[in-house]
Amino acid sequence: QVQLVESGGGLVPPGGSLRISCAASGIRFNIFVMGWYRQAPGKQRELVASITNNGESAIYKDSVKGRFTISRDNAKKTVYLQMDSLKPDDTAVYYCNAPQDYYCLGYECPASFEPWGQGTQVTVAT
């Protein structure tokens, strides 16, 4: 059974940095595109970054481009999201999953795995 476990969230001030992680088990991790989704209060879940199965390419939603960096370690079956220059609008619960379409960003980007993990809360505030 697939298990996705996100960790590393917390409270950071605007302009701060945070790195979150997602450990996967029960899947052949190295064959899947992986991505980070986030869900802010009262909003739908959106896909903000994806990385190819070999880690050589990544794409980002415009709102996070230049501030967030997605990476992965296939040996550890883990995907990371380095978040810099954080803004209050980045406040959300962050989830990892495998997008069905690498080129999809934003809302309405179906993911491959159920159930989703518990997510990790990122709060950007003074």
C-alpha positions, 0 to 999 in steps of 0.5 A: 500500500502506498504511504506518503509522509510529509514533514518539516513544516512550521511557522516562519516569518515573511522572507524566511525559508523552510525545507519540507520533505516527503517520504514515500513507501509502497511504490516504485518511486523512481518511475514516477513524476513527483509533485508538491500540492498545497491547500490554503484555507477555503481553497482547492488543492493546487499543484505548485511544483513537479519534478521528473522521475530522474530529477533532471527537470522541474516546473513551477507555478508562476507564484512560486517560481524563483522562490521554491526548488523541488528536488528528490533522492530516489535512493531514499524515496524522498522528495523535497521542497526548499522554500525561500522568500516565503510570503503570507500567501504561501500559508497552506498545508503541503502535500506530495503526490505523483501528478498524472500529467507532468505539465499540469500546474495549479488547480485540477491536476489529478494525482496518482495515489490514494490515500493522500498523506496527512500533509505538513502545515506551513504558516508564514506570519510575524 
